[in-house]
Amino acid sequence: MGSIRTSEKPHAVCVPYPAQGHINPMLKVAKLLHHKGFHITFVNTEYNHRRLLKSRGPHSLDGLPDFRYQTIPDGLPPTDTDVTQDIPALCQSTTKTCLPHFRELLNKLNDTVLSTGPPVTCIVSDGCMSFTVEAAEEIGVPEVLFWTHSACGILDASYLTNGYLETTIDWIPGMENVRFKDLPSFIRTTEPNDQMVNFVIAETKRGLKASAIIINTFDAFEKPVLDFLSSSLLPPIYTVGPLHLMANQISEERLKSMHSNLWKEESQCIDWLDSKKSNSVLYVNFGSITVMTPKQLVEFAWGLANSGYDFLWIVRPDLVVGESAMLPPEFVMETEGRGMLASWCSQEQILKHTAIAGFLTHSGWNSTMESVCGGVPVICWPFFAEQPTNCWYSCGEWGIGMEIDTNVRREEVERQVRELMEGEKGKKMKSKAMEWKEKAGEAAGPGGSSFLATDESNAHPTYKRNLLELEETEYTDVFGRARWPGAPQRVLKTPFFAQLTTLPIDENETNQPIIGHSTIHDMEGYCFQIVLKLYVDNFRSVLHQHCQLRIQLIDVHVQQEKDIRRLAGTVLNAGNG
C-alpha cells in the first residue's frame, strides 16, 4: 500500500469498553485499520490510561503522528488502585456520563484550527459503548459497533430466562438444546428491572442504529448463528476474526510495539515454558475480571497439585473476592519445580507455545479464540456474561472442552486435568482443537473469510445475498472511506432488503415505533431496525415467571421522491406465552 498524506486519510475514532478483555481486541482493530491507511484516535478512559502508563512505561502511549491516544472520564470516583472496576457500576456510569465528554473530544478532533489530523470520518466503538452512536449521527459519520464476544453471545443476549437453569430450550435459532444456565449471566434472571438486563437491552437497541457490526469470529466457527444474525438482524454483520492472527500479519514495527495490557507482564513465563517438554503443561488463567472465594482458590490449587502435571497459573492480586489471593504454603512446597505462579502474562504467546497441552479457563471470548488458534483444548469454569454460552459451545458444538461445576471440588479438578492430559476424551478434544486451528488460520489468511471489509462484498454471505446495490452517490464504505476518488466521506449508507414478509395480523404500520432516525444532508434516512419488546408477566410463582420476546424487523427507507415504505419481517415468540 502506498503512503497516504495525512490530510487525505480517513479518520477512525476507536472507543473500547474500559476493561482488559475489550481494550485488547479493539487495539487490534485499530492497528488493522491503521495498516489499511487510516488515521487513528484511540480513546481510553482516564483511569485505564493511567494504568497503561504504569504497566507499560511513561512513553507507551506516545503513539504515532497518525495514531494518537485520547482520554475521556468514566464518571466513577477517582482511584489509584490497579484492579478492574466494578462492572455494573462502570456500565451505568459510562452510559450516563460519557456522551458529553465524547462530543467534546469529537469537536476538538474536527476543529480545523486546533486539530493537526484529518476530520473524523467514522467511529468504531465497543458494543457496550453505544452512546457513541448518537454522537456519530450528530456529526454525520458511520458508526461501526465492535462486539468483542462471540456471535452466539450476541444472539442469546436477546432472550430472558424463566428461572429454570437446567431447562433445555429450543427457540433460539442456531442454539437448539441450550440450557438456561448456558445463557449469559446478565440475562439469567427473573427480575425485569435488573440493572444489567436493562443495560444489555438498552445497548442492543441503540446498537441497531449503527452502520455495521463487526465480530471477532470466523464464519466456519459459528456458521448457524451468523447465518441467523445476518438474515434477521441489521446492521450488516462482518466477521473479522481471529483478530490476533490477522494483527500478527502486520509487519510494521511501530504498530507491533503497541500493547494494551493493564497489568505488567512477567516475561519469565516463557523462559519457564522453554524448559518444559512439548504438550506437558496445563495453563491456568481466569482472565481479568473473574473472582472466586478463598475456598474455591484452595480447591483449584490442590486439584492441580494432585493431578501430578506441570502447570502455569496466572493469579491476579485481586482474584479472590475482597482480599489478596493467598495460596497455602503447603501447596507451594508440594508443587515446587512443576508449578509456576505469575500475576500476568502475554496469553497469546503462552497459548502458541509448544509446551502447552491444555487450558483451564473462564471461557472469555478472547481466551476461547486464542486457545482455538493455538490448537489447545480447554477445561471451562465460566464466570459471567456470555462465558457460560462459550463454555456450552466448547463442550458441545466445537468439541474442544469439558466443564467444571461452579462448586469447585479438588477431586473434580484433578480428574478433569488427568482426562485432558492423558485420557481418550482429552485426545479427541486435542484432535478437534487442531482442526479448528487449521480453519482459523484459513479464515485469517489470504483469501480467507475474515478480514476488515471496506465494502459490502466482504460482508457475511447471507447479508450479501439480500443487499440491493445502491447508487454510488448515496454512501461511502462501512468505515467512512470514500468509495471513489473525490467522493464525499460523510454520507451514511442505508442498506435495505428485497425479500421481506408482511406484518402479522395484530400488528400494523401505525402501532409500531420507528427508531434509528437520523438526518444526513437534509434527507431523512432510516435503516432496518429491530424493535425489541419484553413482556414480563405471571410472576405469581416461580412456575409462572417467564418472559416473552418479540422481535420485529422494520425497514423504512425515505427518499425525497418516494413515499415512505414500511416493510416488516419475522416475529419470534419466546417463553410460555
C-alpha positions in Angstrom: 0.0 0.0 0.0 1.4 3.4 -1.0 1.7 6.2 1.6 -1.3 8.5 2.1 -0.9 12.1 3.1 -2.3 12.8 6.5 -4.8 15.3 5.1 -6.2 12.7 2.8 -6.6 9.8 5.3 -9.9 8.6 6.6 -10.0 9.1 10.3 -11.4 6.4 12.6 -12.1 7.1 16.3 -11.9 3.8 18.3 -13.6 3.6 21.6 -13.2 0.3 23.7 -15.2 -0.6 26.7 -12.9 0.1 29.7 -11.9 -3.4 30.6 -8.9 -5.5 29.7 -10.8 -8.0 27.5 -12.3 -5.3 25.5 -9.3 -3.0 25.1 -7.0 -5.7 23.7 -9.2 -6.6 20.7 -10.1 -3.0 19.9 -6.4 -2.1 19.7 -6.0 -4.9 17.2 -8.9 -3.5 15.1 -7.2 -0.1 15.3 -3.9 -1.5 14.2 -5.5 -3.2 11.2 -7.3 0.0 10.2 -4.1 2.0 10.5 -2.4 -0.6 8.4 -5.0 0.0 5.7 -4.3 3.7 5.7 -6.5 5.2 8.4 -5.6 7.9 10.8 -6.5 6.5 14.3 -7.6 8.2 17.5 -7.8 5.6 20.3 -9.9 6.6 23.3 -9.3 5.2 26.7 -10.8 6.2 30.0 -8.6 8.4 32.2 -8.4 5.6 34.8 -7.1 3.0 32.3 -4.8 5.5 30.6 -3.0 5.8 34.0 -2.9 2.1 34.4 -1.4 1.6 31.0 1.3 4.1 31.7 2.0 2.3 35.0 2.2 -1.1 33.4 3.8 -0.3 30.0 6.0 2.7 30.9 5.8 6.5 30.6 6.2 6.6 26.8 4.0 3.6 26.0 1.1 5.8 24.9 3.1 8.4 22.9 1.6 6.8 19.7 2.5 7.9 16.2 1.7 11.1 14.2 -1.3 9.3 12.7 -2.1 7.0 15.7 -3.0 9.1 18.7 -4.3 8.3 22.2 -7.0 10.4 23.8 -9.0 10.1 27.1 -12.4 10.7 28.5 -13.6 10.3 32.1 -15.6 7.3 33.1 -17.7 9.1 35.7 -16.6 6.9 38.6 -14.8 8.4 41.7 -11.0 8.8 41.1 -8.8 6.0 42.4 -5.2 4.8 42.1 -6.0 1.1 42.5 -4.7 -1.4 39.9 -7.8 -3.5 39.6 -10.8 -4.0 37.2 -13.6 -1.6 38.2 -17.0 -2.8 39.3 -18.7 -3.8 36.1 -22.3 -2.9 36.9 -21.2 0.5 38.2 -19.0 1.0 35.2 -21.8 0.2 32.8 -24.1 2.6 34.4 -21.6 5.3 34.7 -20.3 5.2 31.1 -23.9 5.2 29.8 -24.9 8.2 31.8 -21.7 10.4 31.8 -19.5 9.7 28.8 -21.5 11.1 25.9 -20.9 14.8 26.6 -17.2 14.3 27.1 -17.1 12.3 23.8 -18.9 15.0 22.0 -16.3 17.5 23.3 -13.5 15.2 22.0 -15.1 14.9 18.6 -15.4 18.7 18.4 -11.7 19.1 19.2 -10.7 16.5 16.6 -12.8 18.2 13.9 -11.6 21.7 14.8 -9.8 22.8 11.6 -7.8 25.3 13.5 -6.7 23.3 16.6 -6.5 19.8 15.2 -3.5 18.6 13.2 -5.3 15.5 11.9 -7.9 14.9 9.3 -11.6 15.3 10.2 -13.3 12.2 11.7 -14.9 10.0 9.0 -16.1 7.1 11.2 -16.4 5.9 14.8 -15.6 2.3 15.8 -16.9 1.6 19.3 -17.4 -1.4 21.6 -20.9 -2.8 21.6 -21.1 -1.8 25.3 -20.3 1.9 24.5 -23.2 2.6 22.1 -23.6 6.1 23.4 -21.2 6.9 20.5 -24.0 6.1 18.0 -25.8 9.3 18.9 -22.5 11.3 18.5 -21.9 9.7 15.1 -25.4 10.7 14.0 -24.8 14.2 15.1 -21.7 14.7 13.0 -23.0 12.6 10.1 -20.4 9.8 10.0 -20.8 6.0 10.0 -20.8 4.1 13.3 -19.4 0.6 13.4 -20.0 -1.4 16.6 -17.5 -4.0 17.6 -19.0 -6.8 19.7 -16.0 -8.3 21.4 -17.8 -11.5 22.4 -19.0 -14.4 20.4 -21.8 -14.3 17.8 -23.7 -16.8 19.9 -23.3 -14.3 22.8 -24.9 -11.6 20.7 -27.8 -13.8 19.7 -28.8 -15.2 23.1 -28.5 -11.8 24.8 -31.9 -11.1 23.3 -33.6 -13.8 25.4 -34.6 -13.7 29.1 -34.9 -16.9 31.1 -37.8 -18.1 33.2 -35.6 -19.2 36.2 -35.1 -22.9 35.5 -31.4 -23.1 34.9 -31.3 -26.8 33.9 -34.3 -26.4 31.5 -33.4 -27.1 27.8 -34.8 -24.7 25.3 -35.1 -24.9 21.5 -36.4 -21.5 20.5 -33.0 -19.7 19.9 -32.1 -20.3 16.3 -28.7 -21.9 15.9 -28.6 -22.8 19.6 -31.1 -25.6 19.9 -31.0 -27.6 23.2 -29.1 -25.0 25.1 -29.9 -24.8 28.8 -30.9 -21.6 30.7 -27.7 -21.9 32.7 -25.7 -21.7 29.5 -27.2 -18.3 28.6 -25.2 -15.1 29.6 -25.4 -14.4 33.3 -26.5 -10.9 32.8 -29.9 -12.0 31.4 -30.2 -15.1 33.5 -32.7 -13.6 35.9 -36.4 -13.3 36.6 -36.2 -9.7 37.7 -37.5 -7.4 34.9 -35.8 -4.3 36.4 -32.4 -5.9 36.8 -29.7 -3.3 36.2 -27.6 -5.4 33.9 -30.6 -6.7 31.9 -31.7 -3.1 31.3 -28.2 -2.2 30.3 -28.0 -5.1 27.8 -31.4 -4.2 26.3 -30.5 -0.5 26.0 -27.2 -1.2 24.4 -28.8 -3.6 21.9 -31.5 -1.2 20.9 -29.0 1.7 20.5 -26.6 -0.5 18.6 -29.2 -1.3 16.0 -28.8 2.3 14.7 -25.1 1.6 13.7 -23.9 1.3 10.2 -22.4 -2.2 10.8 -21.4 -4.7 13.4 -18.0 -6.4 13.4 -17.4 -9.6 15.4 -14.1 -11.3 16.4 -15.0 -14.7 15.0 -14.8 -16.6 11.7 -17.6 -18.0 9.5 -16.8 -21.7 9.9 -16.7 -21.5 13.7 -20.2 -20.0 14.3 -21.9 -20.5 10.9 -25.5 -21.3 12.1 -25.6 -18.3 14.4 -24.0 -16.0 11.9 -26.4 -17.1 9.2 -29.4 -16.3 11.5 -28.0 -12.9 12.7 -27.2 -11.8 9.1 -30.6 -12.8 7.8 -32.6 -11.3 10.8 -30.6 -8.5 12.3 -29.3 -5.3 10.9 -26.8 -3.6 10.7 -24.8 -6.0 8.5 -22.5 -8.4 10.2 -18.8 -8.6 9.4 -16.7 -11.4 10.7 -13.1 -10.2 11.3 -11.5 -12.9 13.4 -9.5 -14.3 14.8 -8.2 -10.8 15.2 -4.9 -11.7 16.7 -4.0 -13.9 13.7 -4.8 -11.0 11.4 -2.9 -8.5 13.5 0.1 -10.7 13.6 0.3 -10.3 9.8 1.2 -6.6 10.2 4.9 -6.2 9.7 5.2 -2.6 10.7 7.4 -2.5 13.9 5.8 0.8 15.0 2.4 -0.9 15.3 3.7 -4.2 16.7 5.3 -2.4 19.6 1.9 -1.0 20.8 0.3 -3.1 23.5 -2.6 -2.8 25.9 -2.1 -5.0 29.0 -3.2 -3.2 32.1 -1.0 -5.4 34.3 2.7 -5.7 34.0 3.6 -9.0 32.2 6.1 -11.4 33.7 8.4 -12.4 30.8 9.9 -15.3 32.8 6.8 -17.3 32.0 8.1 -18.0 28.5 11.5 -18.9 29.8 10.0 -21.4 32.2 7.9 -23.0 29.4 11.0 -23.2 27.2 12.4 -25.6 29.8 9.4 -28.0 29.6 8.6 -30.8 27.2 6.1 -30.5 24.4 2.5 -30.9 25.4 3.3 -31.3 29.1 2.0 -28.1 30.8 -1.5 -27.0 31.8 -2.1 -23.3 31.5 -4.5 -21.8 34.1 -5.9 -18.3 33.7 -9.3 -17.0 34.7 -9.0 -13.6 32.9 -9.1 -10.0 34.1 -12.5 -9.9 35.8 -13.3 -13.4 37.3 -13.1 -13.6 41.0 -13.5 -16.5 43.4 -13.8 -17.4 47.1 -10.8 -18.4 49.2 -12.2 -21.9 49.3 -12.5 -22.1 45.5 -8.9 -20.9 45.2 -7.7 -23.7 47.6 -9.8 -26.4 45.8 -8.3 -25.4 42.4 -4.8 -25.4 43.9 -5.0 -28.9 45.4 -6.7 -30.2 42.3 -3.8 -29.0 40.2 -1.3 -30.3 42.8 -2.9 -33.8 43.0 -3.0 -34.2 39.2 0.7 -34.6 39.1 1.1 -32.4 36.0 3.1 -29.3 35.4 1.1 -26.1 35.3 1.5 -22.3 34.7 -1.1 -20.5 36.8 -1.8 -16.8 36.5 -3.0 -15.5 39.8 -4.1 -11.8 39.8 -3.7 -10.0 43.1 -7.5 -9.3 43.0 -8.5 -12.9 42.0 -10.1 -13.6 45.4 -13.2 -11.6 46.5 -12.4 -8.9 49.0 -8.8 -10.0 49.8 -5.4 -10.9 48.4 -5.0 -14.2 46.6 -3.0 -16.2 49.1 -2.2 -19.9 48.4 -1.4 -22.4 51.1 2.3 -22.7 51.8 1.9 -26.5 51.7 0.7 -26.2 48.1 3.6 -24.1 47.1 6.1 -26.6 48.6 4.2 -29.6 47.1 4.3 -28.2 43.5 7.8 -26.7 43.6 9.6 -27.3 40.3 6.4 -28.3 38.4 4.2 -25.3 39.0 4.8 -21.7 38.2 2.8 -18.8 39.6 2.6 -15.4 37.9 0.4 -12.3 38.2 0.0 -11.6 34.5 1.5 -12.7 31.1 1.2 -12.4 27.4 -1.5 -15.0 26.8 -1.2 -15.1 23.1 2.4 -16.1 23.4 1.6 -18.7 26.1 -1.1 -20.5 24.1 1.0 -20.9 21.0 3.9 -22.3 23.0 4.6 -26.0 22.2 4.8 -26.9 25.9 1.1 -26.1 26.5 -1.2 -29.1 26.4 -4.4 -27.6 27.8 -6.0 -24.5 29.2 -8.1 -24.2 32.4 -10.1 -21.1 31.5 -13.1 -18.8 32.4 -14.2 -19.2 28.7 -13.9 -15.5 27.9 -14.2 -14.9 24.2 -10.6 -13.7 23.7 -9.3 -16.7 25.6 -11.6 -19.0 23.5 -10.3 -17.6 20.2 -6.7 -17.7 21.3 -7.0 -21.3 22.5 -8.6 -22.4 19.2 -5.8 -20.7 17.2 -3.3 -22.5 19.3 -5.0 -25.9 18.9 -5.3 -26.1 22.7 -8.3 -28.0 24.3 -9.9 -26.4 27.4 -11.4 -27.1 30.8 -14.1 -24.5 31.3 -15.1 -22.7 34.5 -17.3 -19.8 33.2 -17.9 -16.9 35.5 -20.3 -14.3 34.0 -21.5 -12.5 30.8 -21.6 -14.8 27.8 -18.9 -17.1 29.2 -21.5 -19.9 30.0 -22.6 -19.8 26.4 -19.0 -20.1 25.1 -18.5 -23.0 27.5 -21.6 -24.7 26.2 -20.3 -24.5 22.6 -16.8 -25.5 23.6 -18.0 -28.7 25.3 -20.6 -29.5 22.7 -20.7 -28.0 19.2 -17.0 -27.4 18.9 -15.9 -30.5 20.8 -12.8 -28.9 22.5 -13.8 -28.7 26.1 -15.0 -30.0 29.4 -16.8 -28.1 32.2 -16.1 -27.9 35.9 -19.0 -27.3 38.2 -19.4 -23.9 39.9 -18.9 -25.6 43.2 -15.3 -26.4 42.7 -14.0 -29.7 44.2 -10.4 -30.7 44.1 -11.3 -34.2 43.1 -13.1 -33.0 40.0 -10.3 -30.6 39.1 -7.8 -33.5 39.4 -10.0 -35.8 37.4 -10.5 -33.4 34.5 -6.9 -32.4 34.3 -5.9 -36.0 34.1 -8.5 -36.7 31.4 -7.4 -33.7 29.3 -3.7 -34.6 29.6 -3.9 -38.4 29.2 -7.4 -39.6 28.6 -9.3 -40.7 25.5 -11.6 -37.7 25.7 -8.7 -35.4 26.0 -7.2 -36.9 22.9 -10.4 -36.3 21.0 -10.6 -32.7 22.2 -7.0 -32.1 21.1 -7.7 -33.5 17.7 -10.8 -31.3 17.3 -8.9 -28.2 18.6 -6.2 -28.8 15.9 -9.0 -29.0 13.2 -10.3 -25.6 14.4 -6.8 -24.2 14.5 -6.4 -25.1 10.8 -9.8 -23.5 9.9 -9.0 -20.4 11.9 -5.7 -20.0 10.0 -7.5 -20.4 6.7 -10.1 -17.7 7.7 -7.4 -15.2 8.6 -5.1 -16.0 5.7 -5.1 -14.6 2.2 -8.5 -15.1 0.6 -10.0 -16.2 3.9 -13.4 -15.2 5.1 -12.3 -12.9 7.9 -10.6 -9.6 7.1 -11.5 -6.0 7.7 -14.0 -5.1 5.0 -14.1 -1.9 3.1 -17.2 -2.6 1.0 -20.3 -4.8 1.1 -18.6 -7.5 -0.9 -16.9 -8.6 2.2 -19.9 -8.8 4.4 -21.4 -12.1 5.7 -22.7 -14.1 2.7 -26.4 -14.0 3.9 -26.2 -10.3 4.0 -24.7 -10.1 0.6 -27.4 -12.2 -0.9 -30.1 -9.8 0.3 -28.3 -6.5 -0.1 -29.6 -4.4 -3.0 -27.0 -2.4 -4.8 -27.3 1.3 -4.0 -26.4 4.3 -6.1 -22.7 5.2 -5.6 -23.7 8.7 -4.7 -25.6 7.5 -1.7 -22.9 6.2 0.6 -19.2 5.6 1.4 -17.9 2.3 2.7 -18.7 1.0 6.1 -15.7 2.7 7.7 -16.4 6.1 6.1 -13.8 5.9 3.4 -14.6 7.4 0.0 -15.6 4.7 -2.4 -14.2 6.6 -5.4 -11.8 9.5 -5.8 -13.3 12.7 -4.6 -16.5 11.1 -3.2 -18.0 12.8 -0.1 -17.0 10.9 3.1 -19.8 12.0 5.4 -22.8 10.3 3.9 -24.3 7.3 5.7 -25.4 4.4 3.6 -28.9 3.0 4.1 -28.9 -0.7 3.1 -32.3 -2.4 2.6 -33.6 -5.9 1.7 -35.6 -7.1 -1.2 -37.1 -10.2 0.5 -39.4 -9.4 3.3 -42.8 -10.7 4.6 -45.7 -8.6 5.7 -46.7 -7.6 9.2 -48.7 -10.1 11.2 -52.4 -9.5 11.6 -52.2 -8.0 15.0 -49.5 -5.5 14.0 -49.7 -2.6 11.6 -47.7 0.3 10.4 -49.2 2.8 12.8 -48.6 0.9 16.1 -45.0 0.0 15.5 -42.5 2.7 16.5 -39.7 3.8 14.2 -36.3 4.0 15.7 -33.0 4.9 14.3 -33.9 8.3 12.9 -31.0 10.5 11.6 -30.8 13.4 9.3 -28.0 13.5 6.8 -27.6 16.2 4.2 -31.2 17.4 4.8 -32.5 14.0 3.9 -34.1 11.7 6.4 -32.7 8.2 6.4 -33.9 5.2 8.3 -32.1 1.8 8.4 -33.6 -1.5 9.3 -34.2 -1.7 12.9 -35.2 -4.4 15.4 -37.8 -3.3 17.8 -37.2 -5.3 21.0 -40.1 -5.7 23.3 -40.0 -7.6 26.6 -43.3 -8.6 28.1 -42.9 -10.0 31.7 -46.0 -11.3 33.4 -47.4 -14.0 35.5 -45.0 -13.5 38.4 -47.4 -15.2 40.9 -44.9 -18.0 41.4 -41.6 -19.3 40.0 -43.6 -21.7 37.8 -45.1 -18.7 36.0 -42.1 -16.5 35.7 -41.3 -16.1 32.1 -40.6 -13.5 29.5 -41.9 -13.1 26.0 -39.6 -11.7 23.5 -40.9 -10.3 20.2 -38.5 -9.1 17.6 -39.9 -7.2 14.7 -37.9 -6.2 11.7 -38.9 -2.9 10.2 -37.5 -1.4 7.1 -38.1 2.2 6.3 -36.2 3.9 3.5 -37.2 7.5 2.9 -36.2 9.4 -0.2 -37.5 12.8 -1.3 -39.1 11.5 -4.4 -40.7 8.4 -2.8 -43.4 7.7 -0.3 -42.4 6.2 3.0 -42.3 2.4 2.7 -42.7 0.2 5.6 -41.9 -3.5 5.5 -41.6 -5.9 8.3 -40.1 -9.3 8.9 -40.5 -12.1 11.4 -42.0 -12.2 14.8 -40.4 -14.6 17.3 -42.2 -15.5 20.4 -40.2 -16.9 23.3 -41.4 -18.3 26.6 -44.6 -19.9 27.6 -46.9 -17.3 26.3 
